[in-house]
Structures are given as C-alpha cells and as structure tokens.
Amino acid sequence: MTGGEWPLEYFVEDSGRVPVREFVRELDEKTYARLQWSFEHLRQRNVQARQPLVRHIDGRTWELREESRTNIYQVLYFFFTGRRIVLLHGFQKKTRRRPQQELAVARQRLGRFLEREGGE
C-alpha cells in the first residue's frame, strides 16, 4: 500500500457467500462504476473521508452513500485493526429513513466478524 491507503475487504458469511460483492455485481453498469469510484475514494481517504461520501451511523458502523439516477445506494462498513475497511452490507434505500432491518443485518455481520477475527 502506498501512502494512507487502506484495503477494502468484504464480509464473508460462514457459508462462503459474499453479500456486498453480490449486491454490487447486481447493479447496472453506471451505478456499479460510481460505486467502484466511491470505494476507491474510501480506500484512499479511509478515516479521513467525510460527507457526502460517508457518514458515521453509530458505534463502529459507517455508511458509504452513492446516488445514481433517482436511486440511493448504501454500503455499511466498519474499520478494523490493521487499517482494514470491512464492507458489511449493501442495499438500495427506498425510504427517507434508513430501514432498521438493514442496520440490524450490518450489526449482526459485524458481530460475527469480530467473533471470528478476535476483535473487541
């Protein structure tokens, strides 16, 4: 890695499924490209990234936000030991408020990740 760049990694389910990768691959070409650009900026800026690219939600959970056409897409993530950014959950936001079930999915995955990796 050069400079302050941090690697992005995908949360992997016990089954081997990679939910955020699957979510991103299902997007249209333009949205996919925009999200890849946002991922690259997050990787380079990491903890220095600010709105409108990212926003702190609570605790360890952050969101990366991308608009494409009239849709809003969010990827929830957290920072982990070793300067790693772990992508937990991606979804299309369909209401003004963040659906609590989407946040619950991210929190469950964060907990599972910490169990496996020995984090706090």
VMD Tcl script that draws the C-alpha trace (Angstrom):
set ca {
  {0.00 0.00 0.00}
  {1.16 3.48 -0.70}
  {0.53 6.49 1.48}
  {-2.55 6.26 3.63}
  {-4.47 3.74 1.53}
  {-6.33 1.05 3.44}
  {-7.52 -2.22 1.90}
  {-11.21 -2.90 1.48}
  {-12.42 -6.37 2.28}
  {-15.79 -7.99 2.03}
  {-17.53 -9.69 4.93}
  {-17.82 -13.40 4.13}
  {-20.69 -15.49 5.51}
  {-19.86 -18.83 7.15}
  {-21.28 -20.45 4.01}
  {-18.71 -18.63 1.85}
  {-21.29 -16.20 0.45}
  {-20.05 -12.61 -0.01}
  {-23.17 -10.43 0.29}
  {-21.76 -6.99 -0.60}
  {-19.93 -8.37 -3.62}
  {-23.20 -9.97 -4.78}
  {-25.08 -6.70 -4.20}
  {-22.56 -4.67 -6.20}
  {-22.50 -7.13 -9.10}
  {-26.27 -6.89 -9.49}
  {-26.19 -3.12 -10.09}
  {-26.48 -1.56 -13.52}
  {-23.21 -0.64 -15.23}
  {-23.35 3.08 -14.43}
  {-24.19 2.55 -10.75}
  {-21.52 -0.14 -10.48}
  {-18.90 2.28 -11.87}
  {-19.98 5.06 -9.50}
  {-19.82 2.73 -6.51}
  {-16.36 1.50 -7.52}
  {-15.22 5.13 -7.68}
  {-16.64 5.68 -4.17}
  {-14.91 2.55 -2.87}
  {-11.61 3.81 -4.25}
  {-12.04 7.17 -2.54}
  {-12.93 5.46 0.73}
  {-9.86 3.24 0.41}
  {-7.63 6.26 -0.14}
  {-9.22 8.59 2.44}
  {-10.27 5.90 4.97}
  {-10.87 7.56 8.37}
  {-10.42 11.00 6.78}
  {-13.39 10.54 4.41}
  {-16.32 12.85 5.11}
  {-19.81 13.70 3.89}
  {-21.27 13.43 1.35}
  {-19.21 10.28 0.62}
  {-19.53 8.70 4.07}
  {-21.29 9.25 7.36}
  {-20.90 7.76 10.83}
  {-24.05 5.93 11.91}
  {-23.24 4.78 15.44}
  {-20.66 2.79 17.35}
  {-18.33 1.25 14.80}
  {-20.78 1.39 11.90}
  {-20.37 3.80 8.97}
  {-22.21 4.21 5.68}
  {-20.92 4.92 2.20}
  {-23.63 6.55 0.12}
  {-23.93 6.70 -3.64}
  {-26.66 8.24 -5.74}
  {-27.32 7.05 -9.25}
  {-30.18 8.44 -11.26}
  {-33.01 8.72 -8.75}
  {-31.80 5.86 -6.54}
  {-29.71 5.93 -3.38}
  {-27.44 3.01 -2.54}
  {-25.70 2.46 0.76}
  {-22.92 0.17 1.85}
  {-22.44 -0.22 5.59}
  {-18.91 -0.87 6.81}
  {-16.51 -0.54 9.73}
  {-12.81 0.00 10.35}
  {-10.85 -2.92 11.76}
  {-7.39 -3.48 13.22}
  {-4.59 -3.37 10.69}
  {-6.08 -0.45 8.80}
  {-8.75 -2.58 7.16}
  {-12.16 -1.44 5.95}
  {-14.72 -4.25 6.11}
  {-17.80 -3.93 3.88}
  {-20.72 -5.50 5.76}
  {-23.97 -4.87 3.92}
  {-25.26 -3.13 0.79}
  {-28.78 -2.11 -0.12}
  {-30.89 0.29 -2.13}
  {-32.51 2.87 0.10}
  {-36.18 3.21 -0.77}
  {-37.42 5.49 2.01}
  {-36.19 8.70 3.65}
  {-35.19 6.82 6.79}
  {-32.63 4.06 6.95}
  {-34.54 0.79 7.45}
  {-33.67 -0.64 10.86}
  {-33.58 -4.18 9.44}
  {-30.71 -3.14 7.15}
  {-28.76 -1.78 10.09}
  {-29.54 -4.95 12.07}
  {-28.04 -7.08 9.26}
  {-24.84 -5.00 9.33}
  {-24.59 -5.19 13.13}
  {-25.06 -8.96 13.07}
  {-22.32 -9.34 10.46}
  {-20.02 -7.00 12.38}
  {-20.51 -9.13 15.50}
  {-19.85 -12.32 13.56}
  {-16.72 -10.82 12.00}
  {-15.37 -9.80 15.42}
  {-16.09 -13.28 16.81}
  {-14.06 -14.89 14.03}
  {-11.24 -12.34 13.99}
  {-10.91 -11.97 17.75}
  {-11.81 -8.31 17.84}
  {-13.39 -6.34 20.63}
}
mol new
graphics top color blue
foreach p $ca { graphics top sphere $p radius 0.5 }
foreach p [lrange $ca 0 end-1] q [lrange $ca 1 end] { graphics top cylinder $p $q radius 0.2 }
display resetview
